[in-house]
Each structure stands twice: as structure tokens, then as C-alpha cells.
Amino acid sequence: MAIKLPDDTRQRLISSIKRYVTENMDDQIGDLGASLLLDFFVDELGPAVYNMAVPDTQARMHDQVNDLDGSCYEPEFAYWQKRT
């Protein structure tokens, strides 16, 4: 599954890369360089991060489904108990 970033997110990331290079590497990088670096990171690192997130999400959903009885349970025949 290819990772496609929204245009506004992509622009913010390019700006962030440029700032990082300026502040931490005492160098300058242009829009093209930052864009190519972003593409590399998304293509190279993105799938690894995405693949790690899938089982984490599955485990969280599994826990929530298993807790449905506890979180969605409503006692039956409780009308008269509430009135006394």
C-alpha cells in the first residue's frame, strides 16, 4: 500500500526538514532537496512504521471488542430496583 501524503502535510514536512537541516547540520537545503529526502523517508521508513502500527491497532481493537460486555452492559429488569 503506497503512502500518499496530503499536499498541505507534505509542504509542512518539507518546511520542517529544511528547518532541521539548518538548525542541526549547519547547512542549507532547498525545496527540491527536502522534497527528495521526504520521498526517500516515506518510501524507505514509512512501510516499516505502518507495518508496526497495524498489529498495535489490531491489539487495541481486540481489547475494546473484548470489553464490550463491560462497557455496554445494561442490567435487565432494573425498573423496580431503581424505584426502591
N, CA, C and O atoms as a printed pandas DataFrame, in Angstrom:
     atom_number atom_name residue_name chain_id  residue_number  x_coord  y_coord  z_coord
0              1         N          MET        A               1    0.849   -1.169    0.000
1              2        CA          MET        A               1    0.000    0.000    0.000
2              3         C          MET        A               1    0.901    1.240    0.000
3              4         O          MET        A               1    1.658    1.456    0.947
4              5         N          ALA        A               2    0.825    2.024   -1.020
5              6        CA          ALA        A               2    1.641    3.230   -1.130
6              7         C          ALA        A               2    1.136    4.296   -0.158
7              8         O          ALA        A               2   -0.069    4.452    0.041
8              9         N          ILE        A               3    2.063    5.013    0.431
9             10        CA          ILE        A               3    1.713    6.085    1.366
10            11         C          ILE        A               3    1.670    7.391    0.596
11            12         O          ILE        A               3    2.672    7.814    0.019
12            13         N          LYS        A               4    0.508    8.029    0.589
13            14        CA          LYS        A               4    0.314    9.298   -0.112
14            15         C          LYS        A               4   -0.011   10.356    0.931
15            16         O          LYS        A               4   -1.015   10.269    1.637
16            17         N          LEU        A               5    0.857   11.352    1.012
17            18        CA          LEU        A               5    0.643   12.434    1.962
18            19         C          LEU        A               5   -0.208   13.526    1.338
19            20         O          LEU        A               5   -0.025   13.848    0.164
20            21         N          PRO        A               6   -1.135   14.105    2.092
21            22        CA          PRO        A               6   -1.878   15.259    1.584
22            23         C          PRO        A               6   -0.900   16.411    1.295
23            24         O          PRO        A               6    0.138   16.540    1.944
24            25         N          ASP        A               7   -1.253   17.234    0.318
25            26        CA          ASP        A               7   -0.361   18.316   -0.117
26            27         C          ASP        A               7    0.038   19.246    1.021
27            28         O          ASP        A               7    1.204   19.627    1.126
28            29         N          ASP        A               8   -0.913   19.614    1.876
29            30        CA          ASP        A               8   -0.577   20.531    2.968
30            31         C          ASP        A               8    0.376   19.871    3.966
31            32         O          ASP        A               8    1.275   20.531    4.486
32            33         N          THR        A               9    0.191   18.593    4.235
33            34        CA          THR        A               9    1.092   17.861    5.125
34            35         C          THR        A               9    2.480   17.773    4.508
35            36         O          THR        A               9    3.490   17.951    5.187
36            37         N          ARG        A              10    2.512   17.498    3.218
37            38        CA          ARG        A              10    3.791   17.399    2.509
38            39         C          ARG        A              10    4.565   18.721    2.594
39            40         O          ARG        A              10    5.770   18.723    2.846
40            41         N          GLN        A              11    3.876   19.828    2.386
41            42        CA          GLN        A              11    4.536   21.138    2.453
42            43         C          GLN        A              11    5.052   21.443    3.858
43            44         O          GLN        A              11    6.142   21.991    4.020
44            45         N          ARG        A              12    4.277   21.092    4.853
45            46        CA          ARG        A              12    4.720   21.311    6.236
46            47         C          ARG        A              12    5.929   20.445    6.569
47            48         O          ARG        A              12    6.832   20.887    7.280
48            49         N          LEU        A              13    5.952   19.221    6.061
49            50        CA          LEU        A              13    7.098   18.343    6.303
50            51         C          LEU        A              13    8.354   18.852    5.592
51            52         O          LEU        A              13    9.452   18.786    6.145
52            53         N          ILE        A              14    8.194   19.352    4.385
53            54        CA          ILE        A              14    9.330   19.922    3.655
54            55         C          ILE        A              14    9.899   21.103    4.430
55            56         O          ILE        A              14   11.116   21.224    4.566
56            57         N          SER        A              15    9.044   21.962    4.931
57            58        CA          SER        A              15    9.499   23.098    5.745
58            59         C          SER        A              15   10.208   22.614    7.001
59            60         O          SER        A              15   11.218   23.188    7.408
60            61         N          SER        A              16    9.687   21.571    7.611
61            62        CA          SER        A              16   10.296   21.032    8.821
62            63         C          SER        A              16   11.672   20.441    8.528
63            64         O          SER        A              16   12.604   20.637    9.309
64            65         N          ILE        A              17   11.812   19.733    7.430
65            66        CA          ILE        A              17   13.112   19.169    7.041
66            67         C          ILE        A              17   14.118   20.291    6.809
67            68         O          ILE        A              17   15.255   20.211    7.274
68            69         N          LYS        A              18   13.709   21.327    6.099
69            70        CA          LYS        A              18   14.600   22.450    5.835
70            71         C          LYS        A              18   15.054   23.097    7.147
71            72         O          LYS        A              18   16.233   23.413    7.309
72            73         N          ARG        A              19   14.139   23.288    8.062
73            74        CA          ARG        A              19   14.492   23.889    9.348
74            75         C          ARG        A              19   15.433   22.980   10.131
75            76         O          ARG        A              19   16.398   23.450   10.734
76            77         N          TYR        A              20   15.152   21.675   10.119
77            78        CA          TYR        A              20   16.001   20.723   10.839
78            79         C          TYR        A              20   17.438   20.765   10.309
79            80         O          TYR        A              20   18.392   20.808   11.086
80            81         N          VAL        A              21   17.580   20.753    9.005
81            82        CA          VAL        A              21   18.913   20.779    8.401
82            83         C          VAL        A              21   19.633   22.077    8.777
83            84         O          VAL        A              21   20.817   22.056    9.112
84            85         N          THR        A              22   18.932   23.180    8.722
85            86        CA          THR        A              22   19.536   24.475    9.058
86            87         C          THR        A              22   19.981   24.515   10.517
87            88         O          THR        A              22   21.090   24.958   10.815
88            89         N          GLU        A              23   19.126   24.054   11.424
89            90        CA          GLU        A              23   19.417   24.173   12.847
90            91         C          GLU        A              23   20.353   23.101   13.389
91            92         O          GLU        A              23   21.069   23.345   14.360
92            93         N          ASN        A              24   20.361   21.923   12.783
93            94        CA          ASN        A              24   21.121   20.816   13.350
94            95         C          ASN        A              24   22.337   20.388   12.539
95            96         O          ASN        A              24   23.195   19.664   13.042
96            97         N          MET        A              25   22.414   20.822   11.312
97            98        CA          MET        A              25   23.520   20.397   10.462
98            99         C          MET        A              25   24.323   21.577    9.932
99           100         O          MET        A              25   25.232   21.409    9.120
100          101         N          ASP        A              26   23.980   22.757   10.396
101          102        CA          ASP        A              26   24.677   23.965    9.951
102          103         C          ASP        A              26   24.823   23.997    8.434
103          104         O          ASP        A              26   25.898   24.289    7.908
104          105         N          ASP        A              27   23.757   23.700    7.756
105          106        CA          ASP        A              27   23.749   23.669    6.293
106          107         C          ASP        A              27   22.387   24.146    5.817
107          108         O          ASP        A              27   21.466   24.328    6.612
108          109         N          GLN        A              28   22.275   24.340    4.547
109          110        CA          GLN        A              28   21.010   24.743    3.935
110          111         C          GLN        A              28   20.560   23.643    2.974
111          112         O          GLN        A              28   21.384   22.945    2.383
112          113         N          ILE        A              29   19.261   23.501    2.829
113          114        CA          ILE        A              29   18.689   22.568    1.861
114          115         C          ILE        A              29   17.510   23.275    1.220
115          116         O          ILE        A              29   16.737   23.950    1.901
116          117         N          GLY        A              30   17.373   23.124   -0.073
117          118        CA          GLY        A              30   16.280   23.762   -0.786
118          119         C          GLY        A              30   15.026   22.908   -0.789
119          120         O          GLY        A              30   14.997   21.807   -0.239
120          121         N          ASP        A              31   13.994   23.442   -1.421
121          122        CA          ASP        A              31   12.727   22.712   -1.517
122          123         C          ASP        A              31   12.895   21.382   -2.233
123          124         O          ASP        A              31   12.341   20.371   -1.802
124          125         N          LEU        A              32   13.659   21.373   -3.328
125          126        CA          LEU        A              32   13.844   20.128   -4.088
126          127         C          LEU        A              32   14.570   19.088   -3.243
127          128         O          LEU        A              32   14.149   17.933   -3.185
128          129         N          GLY        A              33   15.653   19.488   -2.590
129          130        CA          GLY        A              33   16.394   18.550   -1.746
130          131         C          GLY        A              33   15.546   18.012   -0.614
131          132         O          GLY        A              33   15.568   16.815   -0.327
132          133         N          ALA        A              34   14.797   18.894    0.031
133          134        CA          ALA        A              34   13.931   18.472    1.129
134          135         C          ALA        A              34   12.823   17.554    0.623
135          136         O          ALA        A              34   12.445   16.598    1.300
136          137         N          SER        A              35   12.309   17.844   -0.562
137          138        CA          SER        A              35   11.265   17.006   -1.149
138          139         C          SER        A              35   11.794   15.610   -1.472
139          140         O          SER        A              35   11.123   14.611   -1.213
140          141         N          LEU        A              36   12.991   15.546   -2.035
141          142        CA          LEU        A              36   13.599   14.246   -2.349
142          143         C          LEU        A              36   13.902   13.463   -1.077
143          144         O          LEU        A              36   13.709   12.249   -1.028
144          145         N          LEU        A              37   14.374   14.158   -0.053
145          146        CA          LEU        A              37   14.644   13.499    1.220
146          147         C          LEU        A              37   13.350   12.980    1.839
147          148         O          LEU        A              37   13.319   11.875    2.381
148          149         N          LEU        A              38   12.290   13.770    1.761
149          150        CA          LEU        A              38   10.990   13.337    2.274
150          151         C          LEU        A              38   10.510   12.097    1.520
151          152         O          LEU        A              38   10.040   11.139    2.135
152          153         N          ASP        A              39   10.624   12.111    0.194
153          154        CA          ASP        A              39   10.220   10.939   -0.596
154          155         C          ASP        A              39   10.995    9.697   -0.164
155          156         O          ASP        A              39   10.425    8.614   -0.034
156          157         N          PHE        A              40   12.294    9.862    0.054
157          158        CA          PHE        A              40   13.114    8.740    0.495
158          159         C          PHE        A              40   12.615    8.206    1.834
159          160         O          PHE        A              40   12.431    7.000    1.999
160          161         N          PHE        A              41   12.395    9.116    2.796
161          162        CA          PHE        A              41   11.941    8.679    4.111
162          163         C          PHE        A              41   10.581    7.994    4.045
163          164         O          PHE        A              41   10.368    6.965    4.685
164          165         N          VAL        A              42    9.681    8.555    3.285
165          166        CA          VAL        A              42    8.345    7.956    3.174
166          167         C          VAL        A              42    8.441    6.574    2.525
167          168         O          VAL        A              42    7.801    5.626    2.982
168          169         N          ASP        A              43    9.231    6.460    1.472
169          170        CA          ASP        A              43    9.361    5.173    0.775
170          171         C          ASP        A              43   10.134    4.145    1.587
171          172         O          ASP        A              43    9.797    2.961    1.578
172          173         N          GLU        A              44   11.163    4.589    2.287
173          174        CA          GLU        A              44   12.044    3.667    2.997
174          175         C          GLU        A              44   11.582    3.382    4.421
175          176         O          GLU        A              44   11.596    2.226    4.846
176          177         N          LEU        A              45   11.176    4.398    5.164
177          178        CA          LEU        A              45   10.786    4.235    6.561
178          179         C          LEU        A              45    9.284    4.061    6.754
179          180         O          LEU        A              45    8.842    3.376    7.676
180          181         N          GLY        A              46    8.513    4.683    5.883
181          182        CA          GLY        A              46    7.060    4.663    6.027
182          183         C          GLY        A              46    6.462    3.270    6.166
183          184         O          GLY        A              46    5.680    3.037    7.087
184          185         N          PRO        A              47    6.808    2.331    5.275
185          186        CA          PRO        A              47    6.228    0.992    5.398
186          187         C          PRO        A              47    6.572    0.290    6.711
187          188         O          PRO        A              47    5.739   -0.429    7.263
188          189         N          ALA        A              48    7.794    0.491    7.219
189          190        CA          ALA        A              48    8.173   -0.142    8.480
190          191         C          ALA        A              48    7.326    0.393    9.629
191          192         O          ALA        A              48    6.856   -0.376   10.468
192          193         N          VAL        A              49    7.130    1.703    9.669
193          194        CA          VAL        A              49    6.311    2.309   10.716
194          195         C          VAL        A              49    4.857    1.865   10.563
195          196         O          VAL        A              49    4.196    1.521   11.543
196          197         N          TYR        A              50    4.370    1.878    9.326
197          198        CA          TYR        A              50    2.993    1.468    9.057
198          199         C          TYR        A              50    2.776    0.017    9.490
199          200         O          TYR        A              50    1.777   -0.304   10.135
200          201         N          ASN        A              51    3.718   -0.851    9.130
201          202        CA          ASN        A              51    3.581   -2.271    9.469
202          203         C          ASN        A              51    3.617   -2.498   10.976
203          204         O          ASN        A              51    2.983   -3.430   11.470
204          205         N          MET        A              52    4.339   -1.675   11.706
205          206        CA          MET        A              52    4.340   -1.789   13.165
206          207         C          MET        A              52    3.018   -1.304   13.753
207          208         O          MET        A              52    2.574   -1.812   14.782
208          209         N          ALA        A              53    2.397   -0.338   13.113
209          210        CA          ALA        A              53    1.152    0.233   13.626
210          211         C          ALA        A              53   -0.031   -0.722   13.445
211          212         O          ALA        A              53   -0.970   -0.698   14.240
212          213         N          VAL        A              54    0.009   -1.554   12.417
213          214        CA          VAL        A              54   -1.125   -2.447   12.153
214          215         C          VAL        A              54   -1.367   -3.411   13.309
215          216         O          VAL        A              54   -2.495   -3.472   13.796
216          217         N          PRO        A              55   -0.362   -4.175   13.784
217          218        CA          PRO        A              55   -0.647   -5.069   14.916
218          219         C          PRO        A              55   -0.986   -4.315   16.202
219          220         O          PRO        A              55   -1.765   -4.809   17.018
220          221         N          ASP        A              56   -0.411   -3.127   16.390
221          222        CA          ASP        A              56   -0.772   -2.326   17.562
222          223         C          ASP        A              56   -2.251   -1.959   17.520
223          224         O          ASP        A              56   -2.946   -2.029   18.533
224          225         N          THR        A              57   -2.725   -1.568   16.345
225          226        CA          THR        A              57   -4.135   -1.209   16.177
226          227         C          THR        A              57   -5.022   -2.430   16.348
227          228         O          THR        A              57   -6.078   -2.350   16.975
228          229         N          GLN        A              58   -4.599   -3.564   15.790
229          230        CA          GLN        A              58   -5.379   -4.795   15.942
230          231         C          GLN        A              58   -5.508   -5.177   17.416
231          232         O          GLN        A              58   -6.587   -5.573   17.857
232          233         N          ALA        A              59   -4.424   -5.064   18.176
233          234        CA          ALA        A              59   -4.466   -5.410   19.601
234          235         C          ALA        A              59   -5.413   -4.476   20.348
235          236         O          ALA        A              59   -6.187   -4.918   21.198
236          237         N          ARG        A              60   -5.349   -3.192   20.032
237          238        CA          ARG        A              60   -6.241   -2.228   20.704
238          239         C          ARG        A              60   -7.707   -2.522   20.372
239          240         O          ARG        A              60   -8.563   -2.500   21.257
240          241         N          MET        A              61   -7.991   -2.793   19.110
241          242        CA          MET        A              61   -9.372   -3.107   18.722
242          243         C          MET        A              61   -9.826   -4.401   19.384
243          244         O          MET        A              61  -10.970   -4.504   19.826
244          245         N          HIS        A              62   -8.945   -5.381   19.457
245          246        CA          HIS        A              62   -9.269   -6.651   20.096
246          247         C          HIS        A              62   -9.632   -6.422   21.566
247          248         O          HIS        A              62  -10.611   -6.980   22.063
248          249         N          ASP        A              63   -8.833   -5.592   22.263
249          250        CA          ASP        A              63   -9.121   -5.279   23.665
250          251         C          ASP        A              63  -10.468   -4.587   23.813
251          252         O          ASP        A              63  -11.225   -4.892   24.734
252          253         N          GLN        A              64  -10.771   -3.661   22.917
253          254        CA          GLN        A              64  -12.041   -2.940   23.002
254          255         C          GLN        A              64  -13.221   -3.855   22.717
255          256         O          GLN        A              64  -14.263   -3.738   23.362
256          257         N          VAL        A              65  -13.074   -4.765   21.757
257          258        CA          VAL        A              65  -14.156   -5.710   21.459
258          259         C          VAL        A              65  -14.364   -6.647   22.639
259          260         O          VAL        A              65  -15.501   -6.959   22.993
260          261         N          ASN        A              66  -13.282   -7.095   23.245
261          262        CA          ASN        A              66  -13.405   -7.987   24.406
262          263         C          ASN        A              66  -14.053   -7.294   25.600
263          264         O          ASN        A              66  -14.618   -7.962   26.466
264          265         N          ASP        A              67  -13.982   -5.987   25.658
265          266        CA          ASP        A              67  -14.550   -5.237   26.777
266          267         C          ASP        A              67  -15.982   -4.776   26.505
267          268         O          ASP        A              67  -16.555   -4.049   27.316
268          269         N          LEU        A              68  -16.564   -5.182   25.388
269          270        CA          LEU        A              68  -17.932   -4.747   25.078
270          271         C          LEU        A              68  -18.917   -5.136   26.167
271          272         O          LEU        A              68  -19.803   -4.352   26.508
272          273         N          ASP        A              69  -18.778   -6.327   26.713
273          274        CA          ASP        A              69  -19.692   -6.746   27.778
274          275         C          ASP        A              69  -19.612   -5.807   28.970
275          276         O          ASP        A              69  -20.638   -5.478   29.565
276          277         N          GLY        A              70  -18.429   -5.377   29.322
277          278        CA          GLY        A              70  -18.257   -4.493   30.470
278          279         C          GLY        A              70  -18.678   -3.067   30.195
279          280         O          GLY        A              70  -19.266   -2.414   31.057
280          281         N          SER        A              71  -18.383   -2.577   29.005
281          282        CA          SER        A              71  -18.665   -1.169   28.721
282          283         C          SER        A              71  -20.071   -0.943   28.179
283          284         O          SER        A              71  -20.590    0.171   28.256
284          285         N          CYS        A              72  -20.681   -1.962   27.642
285          286        CA          CYS        A              72  -22.018   -1.785   27.039
286          287         C          CYS        A              72  -23.111   -2.555   27.781
287          288         O          CYS        A              72  -24.258   -2.567   27.335
288          289         N          TYR        A              73  -22.789   -3.179   28.872
289          290        CA          TYR        A              73  -23.773   -3.980   29.595
290          291         C          TYR        A              73  -24.769   -3.081   30.297
291          292         O          TYR        A              73  -24.398   -2.079   30.908
292          293         N          GLU        A              74  -26.019   -3.443   30.206
293          294        CA          GLU        A              74  -27.101   -2.750   30.907
294          295         C          GLU        A              74  -27.902   -3.809   31.659
295          296         O          GLU        A              74  -28.387   -4.759   31.044
296          297         N          PRO        A              75  -28.049   -3.666   32.967
297          298        CA          PRO        A              75  -28.788   -4.675   33.727
298          299         C          PRO        A              75  -30.248   -4.765   33.264
299          300         O          PRO        A              75  -30.879   -3.762   32.931
300          301         N          GLU        A              76  -30.749   -5.973   33.255
301          302        CA          GLU        A              76  -32.136   -6.210   32.851
302          303         C          GLU        A              76  -33.061   -6.137   34.068
303          304         O          GLU        A              76  -32.639   -6.328   35.209
304          305         N          PHE        A              77  -34.270   -5.870   33.801
305          306        CA          PHE        A              77  -35.316   -5.837   34.825
306          307         C          PHE        A              77  -34.927   -4.928   35.998
307          308         O          PHE        A              77  -35.097   -5.296   37.160
308          309         N          ALA        A              78  -34.414   -3.764   35.688
309          310        CA          ALA        A              78  -33.913   -2.875   36.717
310          311         C          ALA        A              78  -34.906   -1.761   37.084
311          312         O          ALA        A              78  -34.617   -0.930   37.945
312          313         N          TYR        A              79  -36.045   -1.747   36.444
313          314        CA          TYR        A              79  -37.010   -0.674   36.712
314          315         C          TYR        A              79  -37.391   -0.609   38.176
315          316         O          TYR        A              79  -37.333    0.460   38.785
316          317         N          TRP        A              80  -37.779   -1.734   38.748
317          318        CA          TRP        A              80  -38.254   -1.738   40.128
318          319         C          TRP        A              80  -37.107   -1.545   41.113
319          320         O          TRP        A              80  -37.307   -1.029   42.213
320          321         N          GLN        A              81  -35.926   -1.953   40.722
321          322        CA          GLN        A              81  -34.768   -1.751   41.613
322          323         C          GLN        A              81  -34.447   -0.258   41.718
323          324         O          GLN        A              81  -34.027    0.210   42.776
324          325         N          LYS        A              82  -34.636    0.469   40.660
325          326        CA          LYS        A              82  -34.350    1.910   40.683
326          327         C          LYS        A              82  -35.379    2.670   41.519
327          328         O          LYS        A              82  -35.072    3.733   42.058
328          329         N          ARG        A              83  -36.589    2.139   41.633
329          330        CA          ARG        A              83  -37.671    2.844   42.316
330          331         C          ARG        A              83  -37.643    2.626   43.815
331          332         O          ARG        A              83  -38.317    3.342   44.557
332          333         N          THR        A              84  -36.875    1.649   44.275
333          334        CA          THR        A              84  -36.875    1.385   45.728
334          335         C          THR        A              84  -35.603    1.897   46.358
335          336         O          THR        A              84  -35.418    1.769   47.568
